[in-house]
Amino acid sequence: MPVGPGGRVRPLGGEGLGSQQGVYVPEQREPERYAYEEQPGQPMNQLPDDVPREEVYYATFRQFLADHSRYPSAYQFGQRLRETYGVNDLSNSELAAYVDDFKERVRLEREAIP
């Protein structure tokens, strides 16, 4: 492979590196599991029947805010809904819209407090 002007070349793929022959192969690892993945035999909680879905989502949003002192990202909000209630039918854009709406709702609630 050309290195620069003058026609100099260098070998590729670790060839010609003294006594070490062959190609470097990195260590193979098991894929990491994410916290939101369902665990075998672990029942998921259901949304309460007597509370509107949006209010359950808002309570989940507020709980994240209380736990971390910051707003969740759409991904974090969706992860919390999956872990807590087994909700996995919301798209990323729907989650982002909920997060934006709930941020505004929190702001309005804070402004209303004297």
C-alpha positions in Angstrom: 0.0 0.0 0.0 1.5 3.4 -0.9 2.5 5.4 2.2 3.4 8.7 0.5 5.3 10.3 -2.3 8.4 8.5 -3.6 6.8 5.1 -4.1 7.3 3.8 -0.5 4.9 1.0 0.4 4.0 -0.8 3.6 2.4 -4.3 4.0 -1.2 -4.7 5.0 -2.9 -7.1 7.5 0.1 -7.6 9.8 2.2 -9.4 7.1 5.9 -9.1 7.5 5.9 -8.1 11.2 8.9 -10.1 12.3 8.1 -13.4 14.1 4.4 -12.6 14.6 2.6 -14.1 11.6 -1.1 -14.0 10.8 -3.9 -11.5 11.4 -5.1 -10.1 14.8 -8.6 -11.4 15.8 -10.2 -9.6 18.7 -11.7 -11.5 21.6 -15.3 -12.7 21.0 -17.8 -11.5 23.6 -21.4 -12.4 24.5 -23.8 -9.7 23.4 -24.8 -7.4 26.3 -28.4 -7.6 27.7 -30.2 -4.3 28.2 -32.3 -3.7 31.3 -35.5 -3.4 29.3 -35.4 -6.9 27.8 -38.0 -9.2 29.2 -36.5 -11.8 31.5 -37.9 -15.4 31.1 -40.7 -16.1 33.5 -40.9 -12.5 34.7 -44.5 -11.3 34.4 -45.0 -7.7 33.2 -47.2 -5.4 35.1 -50.3 -4.1 33.4 -51.6 -0.6 33.1 -54.3 0.1 35.7 -57.8 -0.1 34.2 -59.3 2.8 36.3 -56.7 5.5 35.4 -56.4 7.1 31.9 -53.3 5.9 30.0 -51.9 9.4 29.7 -52.0 9.9 33.4 -50.1 6.7 34.0 -47.5 7.8 31.5 -47.3 11.3 33.2 -46.8 9.6 36.6 -44.1 7.5 35.2 -42.4 10.6 33.7 -42.6 12.4 37.0 -41.2 9.4 38.9 -38.2 9.4 36.5 -37.8 13.1 37.1 -37.9 12.5 40.9 -35.4 9.6 40.7 -32.8 11.4 38.5 -33.5 15.1 38.9 -33.6 15.5 35.1 -36.0 14.8 32.3 -35.8 11.4 30.6 -35.0 11.1 26.9 -37.6 9.5 24.7 -35.6 6.2 25.0 -35.3 6.4 28.8 -39.0 7.2 29.1 -39.9 4.2 26.8 -37.6 2.0 28.8 -39.3 2.9 32.1 -42.7 2.2 30.6 -41.5 -1.2 29.4 -40.0 -2.1 32.7 -42.9 -0.8 34.8 -46.0 -1.6 32.8 -44.9 -3.7 29.8 -45.8 -1.0 27.4 -43.9 -1.6 24.2 -46.2 -0.4 21.4 -45.1 3.2 21.3 -42.8 4.5 18.5 -39.9 6.7 19.2 -41.7 9.7 17.8 -44.7 9.0 20.0 -42.4 8.7 23.0 -40.6 12.0 22.1 -44.0 13.8 21.8 -45.0 12.6 25.2 -41.7 13.7 26.7 -42.1 17.2 25.1 -45.7 17.5 26.3 -44.9 16.4 29.8 -41.9 18.8 30.1 -44.3 21.6 29.3 -46.8 20.3 31.8 -44.2 20.2 34.5 -43.1 23.7 33.6 -46.7 25.0 33.8 -47.2 23.2 37.2 -44.1 24.8 38.6 -45.2 28.3 37.4 -48.6 27.9 39.1 -46.9 27.2 42.5 -46.8 30.5 44.5 
